[in-house]
């Protein structure tokens, strides 16, 4: 992924090796590129803010979709991977564990205020080995305050550790238009319907129907952020009509897909 840091060379620098409390940079990809980062860990926590496009991020126990004007926080030491399809613009910052005490202890998606966006943009234009003290230290302090106060968003899809269930859910993610019944999915896993439902709730904290609706929401957000129309998304998710998809989306997030994305691109 191209790194944009005008104060330094545009080569990847391992953030864990930089002796600064926050290391930030900007990143951009064109429409022609796809990018995947295999599972890995950092000693430092990571905040990844999206300005344009969307990122799929899998962290231990869950899948997050990060649309424009949102960010994902990943605590230090958490195993995670990224997948980006199409154009992307954003900022990324790594936070030393010594300073992350007030930040969430587990991964989460957070809403990004204009102030936090501008703070990260400013930090991304610093040299990696910026001079500490004075204005730079105050900038770091305000970034941490804004991260700690950021509103958590429900853009999370719990993922099971049970291998039988994971095969089913990976298949559903790969073919979300398949509206197979609970009985048919249970048969694919070699489970009784009752056993599968029990495992789903134990592993995800959701019913099977709730999990499938949440899957539809996170995929819809990803596709809409990539430029798909509401009609295309409804069809790709297997809905017989656009209104039925819009109703599901509104019940889950409290607003329509069109309004949700308009707010994401406002300003």
Secondary structure, DSSP 4 states (H G I P E B T S, - for coil): -EEE-TTS-SS---GGGS-SSEEEEEEEE-TT-EEEEEEE--SSEEEEEEEES-EEEEETTEEEEE-TTEEEEE-TT--EEEEEES-EEEEEEEE-GGG-TTS-SS-EEEE--HHHHHHHHHHHTS-TTPPPSTHHHHHHHHHHHHHHHPPEE--EEE----HHHHHHHHHHHHTTT----HHHHHHHHT--HHHHHHHHHHHHSS-HHHHHHHHHHHHHHHHHHTT--HHHHHHHTT-SSHHHHHHHHHHHHSS-HHHHHHHHH--
